[in-house]
Amino acid sequence: MLLASTMGAVLAGYTMLVPVAALLTGTGGAPVTADGALAAAVPMWLAAHQIPIALDGHPLGVLPLLPTIVVVVLVGCFSRWAVRRLGGRVRHDAGAVVASQAGAAAAVAVLAGALLPREMAVTAPWASLVGAGLIGGTAAGVGVVHACGLPVAWRRVLAGWPGVALAGIRVAATGLLLTAALVLTAALLITAPAVTDIALRLGPGMGAATGVLVLTVGYLPNALVGALSWATGPGVTIGIATSGPLAAEPGPMPPFPLTAVLPVTAVPTAAPLVLLFPVAVGVLTGLACRRALPTGAPTADRIAAPVTAAAVTAVGAAVLATVAGGPLGGGPYDPVSFHPGALFGAVLLLVGLPALLTCAGPELARHVPMGSATGRRPSARPAPARSRGARQGRPATVGDLVERHRTSGSGAPGRASAATPAGRSADDPDPGSATDHRATGHRADQDSADQDSTGQDSTDRGSADDDGADHSTADHSTADHSTADRDSAADDSPDRSAIDHRADHGSADHSTTDGDSPDGDSADRDR
């Protein structure tokens, strides 16, 4: 079973290339024979496995990707059939099928390299062994996984964010492929006259035109890779000529229809807008990852899934750019480069960053510290609120009005200045002045009585208000000083609000009694 699948894949791939070789030989003007077609199919089979060949000592590394895709599909189909016939067991059957396909491809490649004509030679024999083995083994692995499914251990791993990343890889790869196809189609439509002119010059007759068409179709996947590199920014370089959406450098171009689409003389005006396509692909990738993740997924998973998807996609794009380009005979068109390193960085940036912001942007925003504009953290304790009257420099209560009237009419500035000696704070009591203590306590009792009786005696309050208003302009500095002292005393001693006005005279430790309030009120009215 293994022998049938491996030899079937090799023979099917080689047989498929024989008619193509005969067609190309006939369009070139040479007589077509069976031996000639079979001999011409050997280097084509090597080219289908991306094995570089030298023609008369000139290396040819820009090989068409379409035959490679056909070979991968054939090997995958034969591997799928073989593993199903063996029982479809991943552990016991898959490994044998993959190993047999890779080994058969490597062995046939070495043998085919030895059968090449004299004017042809494989540039590196080890490249035949490694390149053909990698392509055969990869194709067989895809077919086996498609037939048997993923192993149980892989399914457990993919149950978390790696499975979400796999979904993101599918979206990103499909989006970039569509972007490249759109860019290439638009370029072919815009440069259709130039492409047609070059095709007619290469193939003036029906047979030659058919051969040019076959070669053009075979290099279409290479052109898609070039369009991807052009759409993401790095561009395409052929010899000294460079074309990209941001820069262009003129130079000689090979007379081939697919090279006529490259603008090398000047960058089109709207060319930079093409960079929006990979950004849109990144947004779609992020949305796919976000929808595939559960609702309560941690932030680490939301970051890992889109980043992994973008990284794997970037690696795949770089590998394709490396395989699609290469040396072109050592002439003025050598080399053909799609800039794999720059393509990797461009895909990682233009696709990965939008995908990350789309998938994990809201969660990342929650971890950003929000401070004040000056960079300092806002105070958690609000400043004590001041009364409206204190902020505007006006008395806030009737007691304040009465006190202001008393101080303004009896020379309060001098007395307040004498009551607080130098070197002593306004809040410290004077132990040597008993008379000031009694007067200050009596005055505090009067102020408390005035505040308590505001709701009972509206006539007296109105009179006191008028008197305070008439004398408030006598000494503004004293009133401001008394207001500031009362605010300070209120902040320091909220439980002793009845005696806050004693700060005008430097006393700080007196208590009010309810029994003295009527006497104080009567004394104030008599005075």
VEXDREN-2710 file (C-alpha; in Angstrom, 1 decimal):
% VEXDREN-2710
k/r/px/py/pz
1/MET/0.0/0.0/0.0
2/LEU/2.8/2.4/0.9
3/LEU/4.7/1.5/-2.3
4/ALA/1.6/2.1/-4.5
5/SER/0.9/5.5/-2.9
6/THR/4.5/6.7/-3.1
7/MET/5.2/5.5/-6.7
8/GLY/1.7/6.6/-7.8
9/ALA/2.4/10.2/-6.6
10/VAL/5.8/10.4/-8.3
11/LEU/4.6/8.9/-11.6
12/ALA/1.4/11.0/-11.6
13/GLY/3.4/14.2/-11.2
14/TYR/5.9/13.3/-13.8
15/THR/3.2/12.1/-16.3
16/MET/1.3/15.3/-15.9
17/LEU/4.3/17.3/-16.9
18/VAL/5.1/15.4/-20.1
19/PRO/2.4/17.0/-22.2
20/VAL/3.3/20.4/-20.9
21/ALA/6.9/19.8/-21.9
22/ALA/5.8/18.7/-25.4
23/LEU/3.7/21.8/-25.8
24/LEU/6.5/24.1/-24.8
25/THR/9.0/22.3/-27.0
26/GLY/6.7/22.5/-30.0
27/THR/5.9/26.2/-29.5
28/GLY/9.7/26.9/-29.5
29/GLY/10.0/25.5/-33.1
30/ALA/11.7/22.2/-32.2
31/PRO/10.3/18.9/-33.5
32/VAL/8.2/17.1/-30.8
33/THR/9.0/13.5/-30.1
34/ALA/8.1/11.1/-27.3
35/ASP/11.7/10.8/-26.1
36/GLY/12.2/14.6/-26.3
37/ALA/9.0/15.2/-24.3
38/LEU/10.0/12.6/-21.7
39/ALA/13.5/14.1/-21.4
40/ALA/12.1/17.7/-21.1
41/ALA/9.8/16.6/-18.4
42/VAL/12.7/15.7/-16.1
43/PRO/13.9/19.2/-15.4
44/MET/10.3/20.3/-15.2
45/TRP/9.7/17.8/-12.4
46/LEU/12.7/19.1/-10.6
47/ALA/11.4/22.7/-11.1
48/ALA/8.1/21.6/-9.7
49/HIS/9.9/20.6/-6.5
50/GLN/11.6/24.0/-6.4
51/ILE/15.1/22.6/-7.1
52/PRO/17.3/25.3/-8.8
53/ILE/18.8/24.4/-12.1
54/ALA/21.7/26.0/-14.0
55/LEU/21.5/26.4/-17.8
56/ASP/24.9/26.6/-19.3
57/GLY/26.3/27.7/-16.0
58/HIS/23.7/30.4/-15.4
59/PRO/21.5/29.6/-12.3
60/LEU/17.8/29.8/-12.7
61/GLY/16.1/30.1/-9.4
62/VAL/12.9/31.9/-10.3
63/LEU/10.8/28.7/-10.8
64/PRO/7.0/28.6/-11.4
65/LEU/4.9/27.9/-8.4
66/LEU/1.9/26.5/-10.2
67/PRO/3.5/23.1/-10.9
68/THR/4.5/23.0/-7.2
69/ILE/0.9/23.5/-6.1
70/VAL/-0.2/20.7/-8.5
71/VAL/2.4/18.3/-7.1
72/VAL/1.4/19.1/-3.5
73/VAL/-2.2/18.4/-4.3
74/LEU/-1.4/15.1/-5.9
75/VAL/0.9/13.9/-3.1
76/GLY/-1.8/14.9/-0.5
77/CYS/-4.5/12.9/-2.3
78/PHE/-2.3/9.8/-2.6
79/SER/-1.3/10.1/1.1
80/ARG/-5.0/10.4/2.1
81/TRP/-5.9/7.3/0.1
82/ALA/-3.0/5.3/1.6
83/VAL/-3.7/6.1/5.2
84/ARG/-7.4/5.3/4.9
85/ARG/-6.6/1.9/3.4
86/LEU/-4.1/1.2/6.2
87/GLY/-6.8/1.9/8.9
88/GLY/-6.7/5.6/9.4
89/ARG/-4.9/5.4/12.7
90/VAL/-2.8/8.5/13.4
91/ARG/-0.3/6.9/15.7
92/HIS/0.3/3.8/13.6
93/ASP/-0.3/4.7/10.0
94/ALA/0.2/8.4/9.5
95/GLY/4.0/8.4/10.3
96/ALA/4.7/5.7/7.8
97/VAL/2.8/7.4/5.0
98/VAL/4.5/10.7/5.5
99/ALA/8.0/9.2/5.7
100/SER/7.5/7.1/2.6
101/GLN/6.3/10.1/0.5
102/ALA/9.2/12.3/1.7
103/GLY/11.8/9.6/1.1
104/ALA/10.5/8.8/-2.3
105/ALA/10.5/12.4/-3.5
106/ALA/14.0/12.9/-2.2
107/ALA/15.3/9.8/-3.9
108/VAL/13.7/10.5/-7.2
109/ALA/15.0/14.1/-7.1
110/VAL/18.6/12.9/-6.7
111/LEU/18.2/10.4/-9.5
112/ALA/16.5/13.0/-11.8
113/GLY/19.4/15.4/-11.2
114/ALA/21.8/12.8/-12.4
115/LEU/19.8/12.2/-15.6
116/LEU/19.8/15.9/-16.8
117/PRO/21.4/16.8/-20.1
118/ARG/24.9/18.2/-20.2
119/GLU/23.7/21.8/-20.6
120/MET/21.7/21.5/-17.4
121/ALA/22.8/20.7/-13.9
122/VAL/21.4/21.0/-10.4
123/THR/23.1/23.9/-8.6
124/ALA/23.3/22.0/-5.3
125/PRO/22.7/18.2/-5.0
126/TRP/21.8/18.6/-1.3
127/ALA/19.1/21.0/-2.4
128/SER/17.5/18.3/-4.4
129/LEU/17.4/15.9/-1.5
130/VAL/16.2/18.4/1.1
131/GLY/13.8/20.5/-1.1
132/ALA/12.0/17.5/-2.6
133/GLY/11.8/15.8/0.7
134/LEU/10.3/18.8/2.4
135/ILE/7.7/19.4/-0.3
136/GLY/6.7/15.7/-0.4
137/GLY/6.6/15.3/3.4
138/THR/4.6/18.5/3.9
139/ALA/2.0/17.5/1.2
140/ALA/1.7/14.0/2.7
141/GLY/1.2/15.5/6.2
142/VAL/-1.6/17.7/5.0
143/GLY/-3.3/14.7/3.3
144/VAL/-2.9/12.5/6.4
145/VAL/-4.3/15.1/8.8
146/HIS/-7.2/15.7/6.4
147/ALA/-8.0/12.0/6.4
148/CYS/-7.4/11.1/10.1
149/GLY/-8.1/14.3/11.9
150/LEU/-5.9/15.9/14.5
151/PRO/-4.5/13.7/17.3
152/VAL/-6.1/13.9/20.7
153/ALA/-3.2/15.7/22.2
154/TRP/-3.3/18.3/19.5
155/ARG/-7.0/18.8/20.1
156/ARG/-6.5/19.4/23.7
157/VAL/-3.9/22.1/22.9
158/LEU/-6.1/23.7/20.3
159/ALA/-9.1/23.8/22.7
160/GLY/-7.7/27.0/24.2
161/TRP/-6.3/30.1/22.6
162/PRO/-4.2/28.1/20.0
163/GLY/-7.4/27.0/18.3
164/VAL/-8.5/30.6/18.2
165/ALA/-5.2/31.5/16.7
166/LEU/-5.7/28.9/14.0
167/ALA/-9.0/30.5/13.1
168/GLY/-7.2/33.8/12.9
169/ILE/-4.6/32.3/10.6
170/ARG/-7.2/31.1/8.2
171/VAL/-8.8/34.6/8.1
172/ALA/-5.5/36.4/7.7
173/ALA/-4.2/34.1/5.0
174/THR/-7.4/34.3/3.0
175/GLY/-7.5/38.1/3.4
176/LEU/-4.0/38.5/2.2
177/LEU/-4.5/36.2/-0.7
178/LEU/-7.6/38.2/-1.8
179/THR/-5.6/41.4/-1.4
180/ALA/-2.9/40.1/-3.6
181/ALA/-5.4/38.9/-6.2
182/LEU/-7.2/42.2/-6.2
183/VAL/-4.0/44.2/-6.6
184/LEU/-2.8/41.9/-9.4
185/THR/-6.1/42.1/-11.2
186/ALA/-6.2/45.8/-11.0
187/ALA/-2.7/46.1/-12.3
188/LEU/-3.4/43.8/-15.3
189/LEU/-6.5/45.8/-16.2
190/ILE/-4.6/49.1/-16.0
191/THR/-1.6/47.9/-18.0
192/ALA/-3.6/45.7/-20.4
193/PRO/-2.2/47.4/-23.6
194/ALA/1.4/47.0/-22.5
195/VAL/0.9/43.3/-21.4
196/THR/-0.8/42.5/-24.8
197/ASP/2.0/44.2/-26.7
198/ILE/4.7/42.2/-24.9
199/ALA/2.8/38.9/-25.4
200/LEU/2.4/39.6/-29.2
201/ARG/6.1/40.4/-29.5
202/LEU/7.1/37.2/-27.7
203/GLY/4.7/34.9/-29.6
204/PRO/3.8/36.3/-33.0
205/GLY/2.2/33.0/-34.1
206/MET/-0.5/30.8/-32.6
207/GLY/2.0/28.2/-31.3
208/ALA/4.3/30.8/-29.8
209/ALA/1.4/32.7/-28.3
210/THR/0.2/29.4/-26.7
211/GLY/3.7/28.8/-25.1
212/VAL/3.8/32.3/-23.7
213/LEU/0.3/31.8/-22.3
214/VAL/1.4/28.6/-20.6
215/LEU/4.4/30.2/-19.1
216/THR/2.4/33.2/-17.9
217/VAL/-0.2/30.9/-16.2
218/GLY/2.6/28.9/-14.6
219/TYR/4.1/32.1/-13.0
220/LEU/0.8/33.5/-11.9
221/PRO/1.3/32.3/-8.2
222/ASN/4.7/34.1/-8.3
223/ALA/3.0/37.2/-9.5
224/LEU/0.5/36.9/-6.6
225/VAL/3.4/36.7/-4.1
226/GLY/4.8/39.8/-5.8
227/ALA/1.5/41.6/-5.6
228/LEU/1.3/40.7/-1.8
229/SER/4.8/42.2/-1.3
230/TRP/3.8/45.3/-3.3
231/ALA/0.5/45.7/-1.4
232/THR/2.2/45.5/2.0
233/GLY/5.0/48.0/1.2
234/PRO/8.3/46.2/0.5
235/GLY/7.7/46.0/-3.2
236/VAL/9.4/44.0/-6.0
237/THR/13.0/44.2/-7.2
238/ILE/14.1/42.9/-10.6
239/GLY/17.8/43.7/-11.2
240/ILE/18.2/47.3/-10.3
241/ALA/14.6/48.2/-10.9
242/THR/12.4/48.5/-7.9
243/SER/8.6/49.0/-7.7
244/GLY/6.5/49.6/-4.6
245/PRO/3.7/51.7/-3.3
246/LEU/6.1/54.1/-1.5
247/ALA/9.1/54.2/-3.8
248/ALA/10.2/53.3/-7.4
249/GLU/13.5/53.1/-9.1
250/PRO/13.7/52.7/-12.9
251/GLY/15.8/50.0/-14.5
252/PRO/15.6/47.4/-17.3
253/MET/12.7/45.0/-17.1
254/PRO/12.5/41.5/-18.7
255/PRO/10.2/41.2/-21.7
256/PHE/7.5/39.2/-20.0
257/PRO/3.8/40.0/-19.7
258/LEU/3.7/39.8/-15.9
259/THR/6.6/42.2/-15.5
260/ALA/4.8/44.9/-17.5
261/VAL/2.4/45.5/-14.6
262/LEU/5.2/46.9/-12.3
263/PRO/5.4/50.8/-12.2
264/VAL/9.1/51.4/-12.1
265/THR/9.3/55.0/-13.5
266/ALA/7.1/56.7/-10.9
267/VAL/4.8/55.8/-8.0
268/PRO/1.1/56.2/-8.8
269/THR/-0.6/58.9/-6.8
270/ALA/-3.1/56.6/-5.1
271/ALA/-0.6/53.8/-4.5
272/PRO/-0.1/54.4/-0.8
273/LEU/-3.8/53.7/-0.2
274/VAL/-3.2/50.1/-1.0
275/LEU/-1.7/49.7/2.5
276/LEU/-5.2/50.0/3.9
277/PHE/-6.0/46.5/2.6
278/PRO/-3.6/44.6/4.9
279/VAL/-4.8/46.8/7.8
280/ALA/-8.4/45.8/7.0
281/VAL/-7.3/42.2/7.0
282/GLY/-5.8/42.7/10.4
283/VAL/-9.1/44.1/11.7
284/LEU/-11.0/41.1/10.4
285/THR/-8.4/38.8/11.9
286/GLY/-8.9/40.4/15.3
287/LEU/-12.6/40.2/15.0
288/ALA/-12.4/36.5/14.2
289/CYS/-10.2/35.9/17.2
290/ARG/-12.4/37.9/19.5
291/ARG/-15.6/36.1/18.4
292/ALA/-13.9/32.7/18.8
293/LEU/-12.7/33.4/22.3
294/PRO/-15.2/32.8/25.2
295/THR/-16.7/35.8/27.0
296/GLY/-14.6/35.6/30.1
297/ALA/-11.3/34.9/28.4
298/PRO/-8.3/36.4/30.2
299/THR/-6.4/39.2/28.7
300/ALA/-3.4/37.0/28.1
301/ASP/-5.4/34.8/25.7
302/ARG/-6.8/37.8/23.9
303/ILE/-3.2/39.0/23.3
304/ALA/-1.7/35.6/22.4
305/ALA/-4.3/34.6/19.8
306/PRO/-4.0/37.5/17.4
307/VAL/-0.3/37.8/17.8
308/THR/0.3/34.2/17.1
309/ALA/-2.0/34.3/14.1
310/ALA/-0.2/37.3/12.7
311/ALA/3.2/35.8/13.3
312/VAL/2.4/32.5/11.6
313/THR/0.9/34.3/8.7
314/ALA/4.0/36.5/8.4
315/VAL/6.3/33.5/8.5
316/GLY/4.3/31.9/5.7
317/ALA/4.4/35.0/3.6
318/ALA/8.2/35.3/4.0
319/VAL/8.6/31.6/3.0
320/LEU/6.6/32.1/-0.1
321/ALA/8.6/35.2/-1.0
322/THR/11.8/33.3/-0.6
323/VAL/10.6/30.4/-2.8
324/ALA/9.0/32.6/-5.4
325/GLY/12.2/34.7/-6.0
326/GLY/15.8/33.9/-6.8
327/PRO/18.5/34.3/-9.4
328/LEU/17.6/34.9/-13.0
329/GLY/20.5/33.8/-15.1
330/GLY/23.0/36.3/-13.8
331/GLY/22.1/39.0/-16.3
332/PRO/20.7/42.5/-16.0
333/TYR/17.5/41.1/-14.5
334/ASP/19.2/39.2/-11.7
335/PRO/18.0/38.8/-9.0
336/VAL/14.3/38.8/-8.6
337/SER/13.5/39.6/-5.0
338/PHE/10.2/39.9/-3.1
339/HIS/12.1/41.0/0.0
340/PRO/11.1/38.2/2.4
341/GLY/12.5/39.9/5.5
342/ALA/10.7/43.1/4.9
343/LEU/7.5/41.3/4.0
344/PHE/7.6/39.4/7.3
345/GLY/7.9/42.7/9.2
346/ALA/5.2/44.4/7.1
347/VAL/2.7/41.6/7.6
348/LEU/3.5/41.5/11.3
349/LEU/2.9/45.2/11.7
350/LEU/0.1/45.9/9.3
351/VAL/-1.9/42.8/10.2
352/GLY/-0.7/42.0/13.7
353/LEU/-1.2/45.4/15.3
354/PRO/-4.8/46.0/14.1
355/ALA/-5.6/42.4/15.0
356/LEU/-4.2/42.9/18.5
357/LEU/-6.0/46.2/19.1
358/THR/-9.3/44.7/17.7
359/CYS/-9.1/41.6/19.8
360/ALA/-7.7/42.9/23.1
361/GLY/-8.0/46.6/22.8
362/PRO/-10.8/47.1/25.3
363/GLU/-9.2/44.8/27.8
364/LEU/-5.8/46.5/27.5
365/ALA/-7.5/49.9/28.0
366/ARG/-8.7/48.9/31.4
367/HIS/-5.1/48.3/32.6
368/VAL/-3.9/51.8/31.5
369/PRO/-3.6/54.0/34.6
370/MET/-5.7/57.2/34.4
371/GLY/-4.1/60.1/36.3
372/SER/-4.5/63.8/36.3
373/ALA/-3.3/66.1/33.6
374/THR/-0.2/67.1/35.6
375/GLY/0.9/63.5/36.0
376/ARG/0.0/63.4/39.8
377/ARG/-2.6/61.2/41.3
378/PRO/-5.7/63.0/42.3
379/SER/-6.2/63.5/46.1
380/ALA/-8.6/61.0/47.6
381/ARG/-9.6/63.4/50.4
382/PRO/-11.5/66.5/49.3
383/ALA/-10.6/69.9/50.7
384/PRO/-12.9/71.2/53.4
385/ALA/-15.7/73.3/52.0
386/ARG/-15.9/76.9/53.1
387/SER/-19.1/78.8/53.5
388/ARG/-20.3/81.0/50.7
389/GLY/-20.1/84.1/52.9
390/ALA/-16.5/83.2/54.0
391/ARG/-15.4/82.8/50.3
392/GLN/-16.9/86.2/49.4
393/GLY/-15.5/88.0/52.5
394/ARG/-19.0/88.6/53.9
395/PRO/-20.4/87.4/57.3
396/ALA/-22.3/84.1/57.0
397/THR/-24.5/84.4/60.2
398/VAL/-26.2/87.0/62.3
399/GLY/-23.7/86.4/65.0
400/ASP/-21.0/87.4/62.5
401/LEU/-22.8/90.6/61.8
402/VAL/-23.1/91.5/65.4
403/GLU/-19.5/90.7/66.1
404/ARG/-18.4/92.8/63.1
405/HIS/-20.6/95.7/64.4
406/ARG/-19.0/95.4/67.8
407/THR/-15.4/95.3/66.7
408/SER/-15.8/98.0/64.1
409/GLY/-17.5/100.4/66.6
410/SER/-15.1/99.9/69.5
411/GLY/-11.7/100.0/67.9
412/ALA/-11.2/96.2/67.5
413/PRO/-8.0/96.4/65.5
414/GLY/-6.0/97.8/68.3
415/ARG/-7.6/95.5/70.9
416/ALA/-7.1/92.4/68.7
417/SER/-3.5/93.4/68.2
418/ALA/-2.9/93.8/71.8
419/ALA/-4.6/90.6/72.8
420/THR/-2.1/88.5/71.0
421/PRO/1.5/89.2/72.0
422/ALA/4.4/88.6/69.7
423/GLY/5.7/85.0/69.7
424/ARG/2.3/83.5/70.7
425/SER/-0.1/82.0/68.3
426/ALA/-3.7/83.3/68.0
427/ASP/-5.0/80.0/69.3
428/ASP/-2.9/79.9/72.5
429/PRO/-4.6/81.3/75.6
430/ASP/-3.1/84.1/77.7
431/PRO/-2.8/82.7/81.3
432/GLY/-2.0/86.2/82.7
433/SER/-5.1/88.0/81.7
434/ALA/-8.2/87.0/83.6
435/THR/-10.2/89.9/82.5
436/ASP/-9.7/89.1/78.8
437/HIS/-10.7/85.5/79.4
438/ARG/-14.0/86.6/81.0
439/ALA/-14.7/89.2/78.4
440/THR/-13.9/86.8/75.6
441/GLY/-16.1/84.0/77.1
442/HIS/-18.9/86.4/77.6
443/ARG/-18.6/87.6/74.0
444/ALA/-18.6/84.0/72.8
445/ASP/-21.7/83.3/74.8
446/GLN/-23.3/86.3/73.1
447/ASP/-22.4/85.0/69.7
448/SER/-23.9/81.6/70.5
449/ALA/-27.0/83.1/71.8
450/ASP/-27.3/85.2/68.6
451/GLN/-27.0/82.1/66.4
452/ASP/-29.6/80.1/68.5
453/SER/-32.1/82.9/68.4
454/THR/-32.0/83.6/64.7
455/GLY/-35.3/81.7/64.1
456/GLN/-37.1/83.3/67.0
457/ASP/-36.5/87.0/66.8
458/SER/-36.6/88.2/63.1
459/THR/-36.9/91.8/64.1
460/ASP/-33.7/91.9/66.2
461/ARG/-31.9/89.9/63.5
462/GLY/-33.0/92.4/60.8
463/SER/-31.8/95.3/63.0
464/ALA/-28.5/93.6/63.7
465/ASP/-28.2/92.9/60.0
466/ASP/-28.8/96.6/59.1
467/ASP/-26.3/97.8/61.7
468/GLY/-23.7/95.3/60.6
469/ALA/-24.2/96.4/57.0
470/ASP/-23.9/100.1/57.9
471/HIS/-20.6/99.5/59.8
472/SER/-19.1/96.7/57.6
473/THR/-17.2/99.2/55.5
474/ALA/-15.3/100.7/58.5
475/ASP/-12.5/98.2/58.7
476/HIS/-12.3/95.6/55.9
477/SER/-9.0/94.2/57.0
478/THR/-10.3/93.4/60.5
479/ALA/-13.4/91.6/59.1
480/ASP/-11.3/89.5/56.7
481/HIS/-9.0/88.6/59.5
482/SER/-11.8/87.6/61.8
483/THR/-13.5/85.5/59.0
484/ALA/-10.2/83.6/58.2
485/ASP/-9.7/82.9/61.9
486/ARG/-13.2/81.7/62.3
487/ASP/-12.7/79.3/59.3
488/SER/-9.5/78.0/60.8
489/ALA/-11.0/77.4/64.2
490/ALA/-14.0/75.7/62.6
491/ASP/-11.7/73.3/60.7
492/ASP/-9.7/72.5/63.8
493/SER/-12.5/72.1/66.3
494/PRO/-15.7/71.0/64.6
495/ASP/-17.3/70.0/67.9
496/ARG/-16.9/73.4/69.4
497/SER/-18.8/75.5/66.8
498/ALA/-20.4/77.7/69.5
499/ILE/-17.1/79.4/70.3
500/ASP/-15.4/79.7/66.8
501/HIS/-15.5/83.5/66.9
502/ARG/-13.2/83.8/69.8
503/ALA/-10.2/83.5/67.4
504/ASP/-10.5/87.2/66.8
505/HIS/-9.0/87.9/70.3
506/GLY/-6.6/85.0/70.6
507/SER/-8.6/82.7/73.0
508/ALA/-9.0/78.9/72.2
509/ASP/-10.4/77.0/75.2
510/HIS/-13.8/78.3/76.3
511/SER/-17.1/76.4/76.4
512/THR/-20.5/77.9/76.0
513/THR/-23.5/77.3/78.3
514/ASP/-27.1/77.5/77.4
515/GLY/-28.0/79.3/80.6
516/ASP/-25.9/82.4/79.7
517/SER/-27.4/82.8/76.3
518/PRO/-30.4/85.0/77.4
519/ASP/-28.2/87.2/79.5
520/GLY/-25.7/87.6/76.7
521/ASP/-28.5/88.5/74.3
522/SER/-30.0/91.1/76.8
523/ALA/-26.6/92.6/77.3
524/ASP/-26.0/92.8/73.6
525/ARG/-29.4/94.6/73.1
526/ASP/-28.8/97.0/76.1
527/ARG/-25.4/97.9/74.7
END
